[in-house]
Amino acid sequence: MTHAIGRAVVLARGLGTRMRRDDPGAAQDAAQARVADTGLKAMIPIGRPFLDYVLSSLADAGLTSVCLVVGPEHQAVEDYYTRVAPPRRVHVEFAVQPEPRGTADAVRAARAWTGGDPFVVLNSDNLYPVESLRALALATPPALAAFHRENLVRDGNIDPDRLAHFALLELSADGFIADLVEKPDPATFARLSSQPYVSMNSWAFDERIFDACERVSLSDRGELELPQAVRLAVRQLGARVRVICFDLPVLDLSRRRDIATVAAHLAAVTPDP
């Protein structure tokens, strides 16, 4: 009998370079600007820290055991969730990624915490629909939640020009990943741009992913990137990654200019993590 996945790894270690460098006037108030200056996107206050909304969605999806992958300089995150405002519906623990070496390295940092159990992986600066998180929790790993470009633009807060920077997918006839290209060059984008669904870095994995995370090479950006690790797993290790497609939006909090649009989308939402 297949059991639902209960663990989720939230990648919160990134440098937040775009958030720090973006238009300083785009933050809505002093508190938002202050956190944006640190690059810690997940803690930007939108009524509550953005991460509260992420954790609340995980709880709604039945993912109640959560590991936040943070940097050694992010003690404020641990203090907030252990002492200031402990979540009610999810149990939060922490894994430290010593250096910001990419998302594959961040997943690897959580290996001990997973304890050999399957787990869902997601970004801390994206708010995914509960339906997609629940589907991943019920999936047989490995699996990817993919999102239709039109819905990301029309119903979310993602500009069309940013789609070119997302991981593009090529699907097999039976719905598995045939190819996955992170930040494609113009030629690759032209080849795969007819594919309507893109990856927003939301996955279901089991312990087999760690082999790929160990083997993946540094990207052109000097990082160990999770999409490249998955591509390696598909091409070299025989992995078959099921793609679950959604015509739903994802909120993205990558830049300061995103703060206002995300706040508008969440104006009527009260998180309950």
C-alpha positions, 0 to 999 in steps of 0.5 A: 500500500502506498502511503502519503509523503509527510516530509517537506524540505524547503530551500531557504538558503539562497543569497537573494541577489536579485532581491537585494539589487532590485529597485529599492523603492519597490518595497512597500514599507521600511520593514519589507525594505529592511528584510529585502536588504538581507536577501532573506526573501522567505522572511519578508513581511506581508502581514506575516513572513512570506514563509508563514504562507508557505508553511500553511500551504504545506499543512493544508496539503498534509505535509506536516514535518518540515525541514528548512534549509538555511545558512549559518547566518540565518539564526533569526529564522530559527529563532522566529519559528522556535521561540517567537512564533512556533507553527501550530500545524507543522513541526519545523526542524533545520538543516544548515547549508554551510555555503550557498552552493546551489539547490542540489547542494541544499537538498543534500544538506537535508539528507540526514533529516529525511532519514531515508523517507520520501520527501517533497522539495520546494522553494521558500520564495514561491507559494505553490497551490495546495493542489500541487503540493497534495499531489506530490505528497500522494505521488510515487517518487520521483515526480515533478509538479509542472505549471502552464505558462499562461496561468503563471502569467495570467493568474499569478505575478510572473511576467512573460519575459521571466519565463525564459529563465525557468527550467524548460521541460520536454515530456515523453509520450507517457508523461515522464521527463525526457529533458529538463534545461535550467536557464536555457540558452536562446537555441534551447529555448527556441527548441523547447518553447512550444512545450506549455509547462515549466518547472517551478522547482517543486518535486517529490523525491526519495533517497535516490536523488542524493546520488545525483546531487553528489554527482552533478557538476557545477553549472555555468553559475558555479552552483550545484543545481537541482534541475541539472541533478535531475537531468543527470539522474534521467540521462545517466542513472535511469530515473523516470520522473513523472510530471504532474501538470497543473493549470494553476498559478504560483506566486513568486517573490524573487524581486522587490517589485514582486512584493506589491503583487504578492501582497495583493494576491494574499490580501484576503489570506490569513496563514495558519502554519 
